[in-house]
Amino acid sequence: MSEYKNSRCINCDTEIIGKFCHNCSQKSNTQRLDIKHFIQHDIIHGAFHLDKGLPFTLKEIILRPATVAQNYIQGKRVRYYNFFYLTLIIIGFTLLLQSFMEEPSFKNNNPTYLKSLNFARENIKFILLSFIPFFAISSKIVYHRVKFNFAEHSIIASICLIYFLLYNLLSDLLQLLSTEKIFDPFINLLSLITILCIYYQVFKEYYQNKRYLNVINSVLTFFIFSIFFLVLVSSIILIVTMN
C-alpha cells in the first residue's frame, strides 16, 4: 500500500519540514488505512507499545510516580498519556469489576445512612475526582514556599489518585478471588504510605537539609486532605438528610 507524501499538512495545511507538522504534529507521510495496518498499528501497537502512551504511563506511575510528576511539571509530557483520561479508565474498570461482585450487606439500616451510601455510589466518579482538587489545595497550603501553581499541584494529586485507584482495584480483585476483605487493612496502609512517599520524593530536592520537615509536610498534606474529605462526606449526609 502506497503512502501519501505531502509537502503541506493534510490536517491543517501548514507547510511541513521533517517527519511531523510543527503546528499540529500530524505525520508528513500517512499510510492509507487497511485492515492489516489498522490491527497492527492502531490496536496492537496502540495498546501494547511500552515506550509511550497509556501502558508506558501506567508502568512509570507504578514504578516511578514522583519522577513522572517531576517530569510532567518540568514539561516532559509528550510520552505520557493524559492523567485525567487514565483516571477515568481505571475508575470505569473498577466499576465494571465491582459489577461482578456481590452487593455487601450492611448491619446499619438507618435510612439516612443507606440514602447517603446510595448517593455516594451514584456519584462515586465525582467523589473520587474530588481527591485531585482537595489534595492540590492541601499541598499548595503546606508547600507554599515551593512556587508550584495549582495546576502543578494537581498533577501530583492526580498521580496519588491513580495510585489509590490501583490499590483499590487490587483490593477488589483479591476480594473477588477470596470473597473476603482480609487484605483491605494492609492495602489501605500501603496506599497511605505510598501517597506520603510520593509527596516526600517530589519535594525532597527543596528540603535537602531539612528532610524531617519534608516528612512532616507530607503527613500534614494528607491530614488537611482528610479534613476536606470529611467535610465532603458531612455535606453529602446533610444534602441527603434535607431531601
C-alpha positions in Angstrom: 0.0 0.0 0.0 1.5 3.3 -1.0 2.0 6.3 1.3 0.6 9.8 0.6 3.6 12.1 0.8 2.8 15.7 1.4 4.6 19.0 1.3 1.7 20.5 3.2 0.0 19.1 6.2 -3.2 17.2 5.3 -4.7 18.2 8.7 -4.0 21.9 9.0 -2.5 22.8 5.6 0.8 24.1 7.2 4.0 23.5 5.2 5.8 20.5 6.6 9.6 20.3 7.2 10.6 16.9 8.5 8.5 13.9 9.6 5.9 15.8 11.5 3.9 19.0 11.2 5.2 21.6 13.6 1.8 23.1 14.0 -0.4 20.0 14.9 2.0 17.0 15.0 0.4 15.3 12.0 2.8 12.9 10.2 4.1 14.1 6.9 3.8 10.6 5.4 0.4 9.0 6.1 -0.4 5.4 5.0 -3.8 4.7 3.6 -5.9 2.7 6.1 -6.4 -1.0 5.5 -7.4 -3.8 7.9 -3.8 -5.1 8.3 -2.5 -1.6 9.2 -5.4 -0.9 11.5 -4.9 -4.1 13.5 -1.1 -4.0 13.6 -0.7 -0.3 14.4 -3.9 1.2 15.8 -4.9 -1.8 18.0 -1.8 -3.9 18.8 0.8 -1.1 18.7 -1.5 1.4 20.4 -2.4 -1.0 23.2 0.9 -2.6 23.9 3.6 0.0 22.9 5.6 0.2 26.1 7.7 3.3 25.5 4.9 5.9 25.3 1.2 6.3 25.8 -1.1 4.5 28.2 0.9 1.4 29.0 4.1 3.4 29.4 2.4 6.0 31.7 0.8 3.3 33.8 4.2 1.4 34.1 6.1 4.6 35.0 3.5 5.7 37.6 3.7 2.3 39.3 7.5 2.2 39.3 8.4 5.9 39.5 5.4 8.1 40.5 7.4 11.0 41.8 9.7 11.1 38.7 6.6 11.1 36.5 5.2 14.1 38.4 8.5 15.9 38.2 8.9 15.2 34.5 5.4 16.4 33.7 5.7 19.6 35.8 9.1 20.3 34.0 7.4 20.0 30.6 8.5 16.5 29.6 4.9 15.4 28.6 4.9 14.0 25.1 5.4 10.4 26.2 2.7 10.4 28.9 -0.9 9.5 28.5 -3.4 12.1 29.8 -3.7 11.6 33.6 -7.3 12.6 33.7 -8.3 10.1 31.0 -6.2 7.4 32.7 -8.0 8.1 36.0 -11.4 7.7 34.2 -10.3 4.5 32.6 -9.3 3.0 35.9 -12.5 4.1 37.6 -14.5 2.6 34.8 -12.6 -0.7 35.0 -13.1 -0.7 38.8 -16.8 -0.2 38.5 -17.0 -2.9 35.8 -15.2 -5.3 38.2 -17.4 -4.4 41.1 -20.5 -5.2 39.0 -19.4 -8.9 39.2 -19.1 -8.8 42.9 -21.9 -9.5 45.4 -23.6 -6.5 47.0 -22.3 -6.1 50.6 -24.8 -6.5 53.4 -25.0 -3.7 56.0 -25.9 -4.1 59.6 -26.8 -0.4 59.9 -30.3 0.0 58.5 -30.6 3.7 59.3 -32.4 5.3 56.4 -30.1 8.4 56.3 -27.1 6.1 56.3 -28.5 4.0 53.4 -29.6 7.1 51.4 -26.1 8.6 51.9 -24.5 5.4 50.8 -26.7 5.2 47.6 -26.0 8.8 46.9 -22.2 8.2 47.2 -22.4 5.2 44.9 -24.4 7.1 42.2 -21.8 9.9 42.3 -18.7 7.9 43.0 -16.8 9.2 40.0 -17.2 12.8 41.1 -16.3 12.0 44.7 -13.1 10.2 43.6 -12.2 13.0 41.2 -12.7 15.5 44.1 -9.5 13.9 45.5 -7.5 15.9 43.0 -8.5 19.5 44.0 -8.6 18.6 47.7 -5.0 17.2 47.6 -3.9 20.1 45.3 -5.2 22.7 47.8 -3.7 20.8 50.7 -0.2 20.5 49.2 -0.3 24.1 48.0 -1.1 25.3 51.5 1.7 23.1 53.1 4.3 23.6 50.4 3.6 27.3 49.8 7.3 28.1 49.8 7.7 25.9 46.7 6.5 28.0 43.8 4.2 25.4 42.2 0.9 26.7 40.9 -2.4 24.9 41.5 -2.2 23.0 38.2 1.2 21.6 39.1 0.0 20.5 42.5 -3.0 18.9 40.7 -0.6 16.8 38.6 0.9 15.4 41.8 -2.6 14.9 43.2 -3.7 13.1 40.0 -0.8 10.6 40.3 -1.7 10.0 44.0 -5.3 9.3 43.0 -4.2 6.9 40.2 -2.1 5.0 42.7 -5.0 5.0 45.2 -7.3 3.6 42.5 -4.8 0.9 41.5 -4.6 -0.2 45.1 -8.4 -0.2 45.3 -8.5 -2.2 42.1 -6.1 -4.7 43.6 -8.3 -4.9 46.7 -11.4 -5.7 44.6 -9.5 -8.3 42.6 -8.4 -10.1 45.8 -11.9 -9.9 47.2 -13.3 -11.3 44.0 -10.9 -14.2 44.3 -11.2 -14.9 48.0 -14.6 -13.3 48.8 -13.0 -11.8 51.9 -11.6 -8.4 52.9 -8.7 -9.7 54.9 -6.2 -7.8 52.7 -8.0 -4.4 53.0 -6.2 -3.1 56.1 -2.8 -3.9 54.6 -3.7 -2.4 51.2 -5.1 0.8 52.9 -2.0 1.2 54.9 0.2 0.6 51.8 -1.9 3.2 49.9 -1.3 5.8 52.7 2.4 5.1 52.8 2.7 5.4 49.0 0.9 8.7 48.9 3.2 10.1 51.7 6.3 8.8 49.8 5.2 10.4 46.6 4.9 13.8 48.2 8.2 13.3 50.0 10.0 12.3 46.8 8.6 15.1 44.7 9.6 17.8 47.1 12.8 16.3 48.6 15.1 18.5 46.5 13.6 21.5 48.2 14.3 20.1 51.6 17.7 18.5 51.2 18.9 19.9 54.5 15.6 19.5 56.4 14.3 16.1 55.4 12.4 15.8 58.7 10.4 18.8 57.6 9.6 17.2 54.3 8.3 14.2 56.2 6.1 16.4 58.4 4.8 18.3 55.4 3.9 15.1 53.7 1.9 13.9 56.7 0.4 17.4 57.1 -0.8 17.4 53.4 -2.6 14.2 54.0 -4.1 15.4 57.3 -5.5 18.6 55.6 -6.8 16.5 52.7 -8.6 14.2 55.3 -10.3 17.3 56.8 -11.5 18.4 53.3 -12.8 14.9 52.6 -14.6 14.7 55.9 -16.3 18.0 55.1 -17.4 16.5 51.8 -18.8 13.4 53.5 -20.6 15.6 56.0 -22.0 17.7 53.2 -23.3 14.6 51.4 -25.1 13.4 54.5 -26.5 16.9 55.1 -27.8 17.0 51.5 -29.4 13.6 51.7 -31.0 14.4 55.1 -32.5 17.6 53.7 -34.1 15.8 50.7 
